[in-house]
Amino acid sequence: MSAESSARSRSLLKDRAYSELKDLILREVFPPGSFLSKRRLAERLEMSRTPIQSALERLEAEGFVTISPQQGVVVREFSVHEIVDLFELREALEPFVMRKLASRLTDDHVAALRSNLEKQEVAAQQDDIVASTKFDADFHLLMCEFLDNREILRVMRQQHDKLYRVALRVMSGSSGRAKQSFDEHKAIADALIAGDGGLAAATMLKHLEFGKSFLVSRR
């Protein structure tokens, strides 16, 4: 194997380790507070510790784990401050997106919204919290993709995994929240399709405020 091929192989392995470890954290196979053994992670993913270490360093930089000489590797719980910051960012951006988007939806946008809502409804009926959370996070990102404001989209994509994680905490901690969230999303979509940006923005803001209040009240 050439030096170039070897370097590419190592890079792909590091990316796979990062992707698989993040997925395990997001799905709470490793819930907040979990201690992670590099040796056991290497055994689980069937790779050496080198890509595992690289993946953990990336996850630490993104705020998903803490690495310290004393405790080792621990899956982080988001602080109240982080949760409030995340929701305040979303409260500033997403209602704005609703107001701008209301008169600009295409037939393809409407079809994509309805497809997402159908998946949300099925997941809620089946009480599948993981699927409900995924489609919930996708719903919010869809709106920003429709608007095609590159800076807003860049910020929301950067926050997508954190959005998923906090949404999972709300879904799993509030009985019936998956069905309630679907109903709220449907109301937002209906207002957008009807061209009522003000109503869509107000409904989105109320939807976000519930999540923030719920998570902060549990700390």
Secondary structure, DSSP 8 states (H G I E B T S, - for coil): --HHHHHHHHHHHHHHHHHHHHHHHHTTSS-TT-EE-HHHHHHHHTS-HHHHHHHHHHHHHTTSEEEETTTEEEE----HHHHHHHHHHHHHHHHHHHHHHTTT--HHHHHHHHHHHHHHHHHHHTT-HHHHHHHHHHHHHHHHHHHT-HHHHHHHHHHHHHHHHHHHHHHHHSTTHHHHHHHHHHHHHHHHHTT-HHHHHHHHHHHHHHHHHHHHHT-
